[in-house]
Amino acid sequence: MSHDAMTPTAPATARPMTGREAYEEDVRRRPTYDNGAPRRSWDQLDDIAQLSWNRNPTPRDYPARKPE
């Protein structure tokens, strides 16, 4: 048995999300702000907000909203 045959195969991993993909997924999960206003599209975000998403491209985990 060769060394390669004994080496476990690494699981296939998905590529990391881009900041835009993460933001759009985040908007899909929570399309409005707490006040009910719709969230902006990626193209409407200012440069600082886009930079923040690009630095940490992770959709947020939101707690369930309380019924009103």
C-alpha positions in Angstrom: 0.0 0.0 0.0 1.5 3.3 -1.0 1.7 6.3 1.3 -0.9 8.1 -0.8 -3.4 5.3 -0.5 -3.2 5.6 3.3 -3.6 9.3 3.4 -7.2 10.3 4.0 -8.8 12.5 1.4 -9.6 15.9 2.6 -13.3 16.7 2.4 -14.4 19.0 -0.4 -15.0 22.4 1.0 -17.0 25.2 -0.5 -15.1 28.3 -1.3 -15.4 31.2 1.2 -18.2 33.7 0.6 -17.4 37.1 -0.7 -18.5 40.1 1.3 -21.3 40.7 -1.2 -22.5 37.1 -1.0 -22.5 37.2 2.8 -24.4 40.5 2.8 -27.0 39.3 0.3 -27.5 36.1 2.4 -27.8 38.2 5.5 -30.5 40.4 3.8 -32.3 37.3 2.7 -32.4 36.1 6.3 -33.4 39.5 7.7 -34.7 41.7 4.9 -35.8 44.6 7.1 -34.4 46.6 9.9 -36.0 46.4 13.4 -38.2 49.4 12.5 -39.5 47.6 9.4 -37.6 49.6 6.8 -36.1 47.5 4.0 -32.3 47.0 4.1 -30.2 48.5 1.3 -28.9 46.6 -1.6 -25.1 45.9 -1.8 -24.7 48.7 -4.4 -26.4 51.2 -2.1 -24.0 50.5 0.9 -21.3 53.0 1.5 -17.6 52.0 1.1 -17.1 51.6 4.8 -20.0 49.1 5.1 -18.8 47.2 2.1 -15.2 47.1 3.5 -16.6 45.7 6.8 -18.5 42.9 5.0 -15.4 42.1 2.9 -13.3 41.8 6.0 -15.7 39.5 7.8 -17.9 37.9 5.1 -20.1 36.0 7.4 -23.9 36.2 7.5 -25.1 37.0 11.1 -27.0 34.6 13.3 -30.1 36.4 14.4 -32.3 35.5 17.3 -35.9 35.0 16.5 -37.9 38.2 16.5 -40.4 38.7 19.2 -44.0 38.9 17.9 -45.5 42.3 18.2 
